[in-house]
Amino acid sequence: MNKNEEFTTEIIDMTNEGEGVGKSDDGFTFFIHGGITGDVVKASVTKVKKTYGYARIVEIIKPSKDRVEPMCPVAGKCGGCSLLHMSYESELRFKENKIKAAIERIGGFEEGRFEFEPIIGFGDARPLHYRNKAQFPVGKDSDGNIVTGFYAGRSHRIIPVENCQTQHEVTGDILRCVKAYMKKNHVTAYDEVSGKGLVRHVMVRIGFATGEVGICLVINGNSVPAEGELIALIRETIENFSNQENAAQINGQSEAGESKQDNTERAAGKLRLTSLTLNINKEKTNVIMGRKLITLYGNDYITDEINGIKFHISPLSFYQVNHTGVQSLYGKALEFAKLSGKETVWDLYCGIGTISLFLARNAKRVYGVEIVPEAIENAKENAALNDISNVKFQVGAAEDIAPKLPKPDVIVVDPPRKGCDEKLLETILKYLPEKIVYVSCDPATLARDLKILCENKAYKLEKVRPVDMFSGSFHVETVVSLSLVKD
Ligand code: SAH
C-alpha cells in the first residue's frame, strides 16, 4: 500500500507502547496510533517500511468496548500518557498481559510455571494527580511566548501543558509563576537547536506525606537574575495555593468524588517551599540534569516519609513518583525477601536507600549500592535520620562493587530500564543467595535477566506481581521473587 491510501481494519493487538496493531486487506501489518484492541477503524497510511507500516485513524467505525473519552485535552499529542483512551480496567489488563507476554516470550517461561499475581491498581477509576515529580521543558512558541509542557511522543517539540492531570495541582501555579518571573525579568528560554537561552527545565517535587515542595530550575548558565524576587514569588504562589485548598476543604468543597490519591496524606501537611535550587547544565544534551547544584532557598533536598521512615531527597536523586503505589511496591519487595532478621542483604541500585532501610528493619545487615553520589549522600543521611545503623551505603556501579561485598543471603535489585549489567548477573550466580527480589520498571529487560538467572536451573521463578505506578502511561512496575534451586 502507498502513503495516504485508506483501509478498514479491526485493531487486533497493541504494542508494548500502547500503539494499535491492524492489518490491511492484503494482510500487511500497520501500527495505528490511538487504536485499541477491538476498535474497527478506517485508517490512512502514513509510512510504509519493508515488513510493516504506520497509519493514522481517519474514523472510528466501531469503538472497542474498552474505549473511553480521554479526560485530558492533550491526550494523544503529549508523549506522557498514551492509554487515556482506554478504561482504567482495560489499562490494568493491558499492563498484566504485557508483563506476562515478556516473561513467556523473552524469558522463555511457560505459563503456569510461575505464580502470576494480579496487578496492584487503584480501584475502579484511573487515579489523577498522583505524581510527586514533574520535569517540564521550557521553550518558546512560534509567537515567541515562553511555554512549558511535555514533549510530543518521540520528539522534542513541546506540547504546552500547565495543568497536567497526573501532577499535583500546585504544579500548574508554579509553572505560571516561573513564566511570569521570566517574562518580567527578560529571562530567556533555552533553545535546543542553537544551544542558546537560559532556562531549560523546571522540576517540581513534592513530599506527599510532608507537604514539602522542592523546585529546581535547570539552567544553561551560572545564575538567574532577581533571585530574591523569584524566591518570594514562588513562596507566595505555594502559600496561596495551600490557603485556597485548605479553605476549600474546610468549606467541604474538595472534589470528593474525584479519585484523588493521597487525599488524606496531602491534606495533613500544608504545602511549603523547603528547597529552591539551580542545576547547571551547559551541555548540548538530552540529559536533563547537570552535576552542579546551587541552593537558592532552603535545603538542597526535600524530606518525605514512607511508612514511618523519613527520606531526604536531592533533585539529583531518584525517588519513586507514586507515593501510594510505592508503599505497595516496597511492601511486596519486603514480603518476597522473607527476612527473619539474620540475613545479610544487598540492595543494589538503591537510590536514596528507600528499600534498604525497610529491609534493614528486618535483616542483620544491609549493603546498599548506587551510582549517583548525591543519592548515596541522601541514603547515609536517611539511615542516620531514622536511627538505622545496620546498613552500609557505597557509591559506584553495582556490577563493580558487588564482587567486593560480603556474601549475601538475599539480593534485591531495582535497576533502571536497561536492566542489570551482565557482569552483575554473573556475580549473583557466583554467590548464589537463597533469594533474589527483582524490582523492575521494564518487563522486557526483566524477562531477559530472569532467563539468565534461571538458566541451568540455578533459580526458580516464583512470583510475579505487577504494580500500577504510572497510571495512564504504558509504563509498569513489577516485583518478582526467585528462590535458589537446591539439588
Ligand atoms: N531502589 C531505589 C532506586 C531505583 S531507580 C528506589 O526505589 O528509590 C534505579 C537506580 O539505579 C537509580 O537511582 C540510578 O541512579 C541507579 N543506577 C543506575 N545505574 C546503576 C549502576 N550501574 N549501578 C548502581 N546504580 C545504578
Residues whose N, C-alpha, C, O or C-beta is under 5 A from the ligand:
A	BS01	SAH	F318 Y319 Q320 Y349 C350 G351 T354 I355 V369 E370 I371 V372 G396 A397 A398 E399 D414 P415 P416
